[in-house]
Amino acid sequence: MRDTISIGPYHLYSFADSSLVWRGSKSNSLIPHRVLFLMLAILMATPCIGTGWAHDGSRSHEDAGYSRHLVRGDARVEVPAESTRERLSSQIEILVDSEEFWNRLEADIASAEEYVHIQTMSFEGDRVGHLLSAALMACDATDRRMLVDSYSQRMISDRFLLSPLNWFDCALWKEVFNTWRLVDRLRSGGVAVKWTNPMDPLLVRFPARNHKKIVLVDDRIVYLGGINFCEHNFQWHDMMLRIEHPDIARFLRNDFMATWDGQDVCATGDFGTMKLYLFDGRCNGSLLAAIFDLIAGATEEIYVVSPYVSFPFFDKLRQAEQNGAVVTLITPEKNNKGIIRDYILWEAQRSGFDLRLYQGGMSHLKAVLIDDSILIMGSSNLDYFSSTLQQEIIAIITDQAVIAAFKARVIVPDLTNCIKFQGRVGNLIGYGRYGTIKVMGKLSVLANRAMDLPQTIMRRHGMGARPGGLSAPK
């Protein structure tokens, strides 16, 4: 059941049901094995646990009617004037890798006067975390905020803290303590910090992450893409967009403030040659339908860049190939998730795709280029889990100057730094990896739906709080 509110170029959705799936963690498995066992236990033992979200980011029984998925009430957003919906090529800058990103961001933070809002999945007390913290605390903006997903409370340096293998790693735990100290220092320095998507004690909510990476400065500058604020992410190959556009900045600030207040919004924004899709972890499938149609409708060539691409995206890529499109997939040879690497090799092999293995270390960049005329990029991993569970942001760009720049700065050099995969992955391994991912995803759906059930029942019977809609910040 879905309610839809349309205002100008914006479309807001609220859902009464859910479709939830697993988010991966580290190394050769998508999730820590003990988390999978805990999910199985919770399914069998306690299928329904009440949840709520307090404004400080923690669970609250008093706020049990507060849903991070459902947005109701009046929606109020500013509709951009037609004159502002021009081609965006002069307002978009493609920043490849962390050095370009940080050089631009540091200067923008220093120039901020009104606000700096940062949303990230990972923030750690390492060199990068200290760089960002120093920039924020030295900033003159009156409103400085940072949203960090609770992933960083369980994963540091791409390692699961509850694993017995990490219990006695002094260097790892030193970084954990440094992260908490750095958060305290930020708060003492006037920077508000909140953790999004808190985890339950049994970690059943572990897969339900807010995966967005956004920086907003003064209703004028936006950064979006895939780079997190931690050392190992800064070492990976990745990309961010820098956009100077007040309407886009205000649109994303609305979403940031909704997330700050514990609400996840499903929305779209039309800005001429760029469309933005905000996924709330529940309506993802509905919004992805349009993106899937673009992929499946390709007729010439598709370039896919992703370390974690999986079904249902592979299904749409095969449809494009049947239409005559040549599919080229660029993925890192050194992938931090081995099970996904093996699955991608097998899936591309059996689908007849041109598979290229990136040689420059880990690549975390995610993008799809369709027929040299449509660019899809953002925070989404283009996988089963982000397409069904996580909060994400995706941009669809049709500005030809931006697309030409992307091809010249990403596709061409990445292909030069790749080798063509000419090996073979047996069906036993391939179907095994596919089955593992599928089973973990389905179990995650069941577990999270079970935990959402009390709130779903309360909402359907008109019980509990009704959080407000997406509105322009004061």
Secondary structure, DSSP 4 states (H G I P E B T S, - for coil): -EEEEEETTEEEEEESS--------BBTBSS-HHHHHHHHHHHHH---------TTSS--STTTT--SS---S--B-PPPPGGG-S--GGGEEEEEHHHHHHHHHHHHHHH-SSEEEEEES-B-SSHHHHHHHHHHHH---SEEEEEEEGGGGTEETTEETTSGGGTT-HHHHHHHHHHHHHHHHHHHTT-EEEEESPPPTT-TTTT--B---EEEETTTEEEEES--BSHHHHHSB-EEEEEE-HHHHHHHHHHHHHHHTT---EEEEE-SSEEEEEEESSSHHHHHHHHHHHHHT--SEEEEE-SS--TTHHHHHHHHHHTTPEEEEEEESS-SBHHHHHHHHHHHHHHT-EEEEE-SS-B---EEEETTTEEEEES--SSTTTTTTSEEEEEEE--HHHHHHHIIIIIHHHHHTEEE------HHHHHHHHHHHHHHHHHHHHHHHHHHHHHHHHHHTT-S------B---
